[in-house]
Amino acid sequence: MNNETYLDFCFVKEASGNFAAEIDKLLSELFKGVLLNWYLDEKSIDGVDIVVAEVKGMGKWESEEETIEFIENHAEDTFWKYLQGYQMNVYTAKRGCNTCGSH
């Protein structure tokens, strides 16, 4: 069962332009076949390119730990080179009615 997944990543590298396009490609390869979408916010400050990626959608992971394990096993080296921080939340789907839990 798919669960609501919210991931925020902060990527940083020395300024050279087109960083958002590079991050988009990394995320496309990492999450290929997963029902996630993302929004990228790119800034250049003091000779550094920064991209904040807000990723959300339905993932197959049931916990943050499972999500991290997936990323560790599938992300390219450049993903890790640029990654400076992250935050994630996985909300597991509840079977049945949200009110009583059985319908």
Buried (B, 14 or more C-beta within 10 A) or exposed (E): EBBEBBBBBBBBBEEEEEBBEBBBEBBEEBBEEBEBEBEBEBEEEEEEBBBBBBBBBBBBBBEBEBBEEBBEEEBEEBBEEBBEEBEBEBEEEEEEEEEEEEE
